[in-house]
């Protein structure tokens, strides 16, 4: 019983080591790199919304629209 446990742990360790070296072979070592950051300015002023999107003639997607005779054919029919 103890030999099964020791051999299982040994196989697990060997598998992890093999996976590590295979990944390093394909991916390569992790190198240090720098990331350029973007500096922005934030203020409390609001700009007007785009009139192309927010206008009084725009369609309201929350309004239920019926096409044809106006009956809902999906009322509880399974």
N, C-alpha and C positions, 0 to 999 in steps of 0.2 A: 504494500500500500504506500509506504513512504518512498519507495523507488519510483512508483508511478507519478507521485507528486513532484519529486525532484526532476524527473525526466520531462514532465510537462512544463515546469518552470524553465528548464534549460532550453527546450524547444521554443518557448515564448520569447526568451531573451535572444536567442539566435535569430528568430524571425524579425524582431525589432531591429537588431543590428543590420541584418541583410536589407531590410526596407530602408533604413537610414542611408546606407552606402549606395543603394540603387537610386534613391531620390537625389542624393548629391551628385551622382554620375549624370543624370539627365537634367536636373534643374541647375545644379551648380551651387557653389557656396553663396551665402548671403553676403552681399557687399554693402558697405556704407554708401548712402547716397543722400543728396540734399534735395529738399523740396522747396520750390519757390512759392512763397506765400503771396497772397493778394491783399493789399491794404485798401480798405474802403472807408468812406466817410459816411457816418449815419447821422441824420438830423431828424428833427421832429416835424418837419413840414410835409404836408400831403400834396400829391399831385392829382390833377383831375383824371378820372378814368378815361380810357379810350372811347371815343364816340362810336367807333365801328362795332364795338362789342356791347357796350352799355348804352342803349338808346331806348326810347319809348316804343319803337316799332319792332323791337326784337321779340322772337318767339319765346314763350315761357315753356321750358321742357317739363315742368311739373303739372301742366294742365293735361288732363286725359282727353285724347282726341279719338273720335270714332269716324271710321271711313265707311261709306256705303249707307245702309239703312239705320245705322246707329245702335245695333243690338250687340250685346257682349256675349259672345259664344263660349266664353271660358268661365262660366259661373258654376263652379263645383262639379263639372263633368270630368270624370276620371277616365 
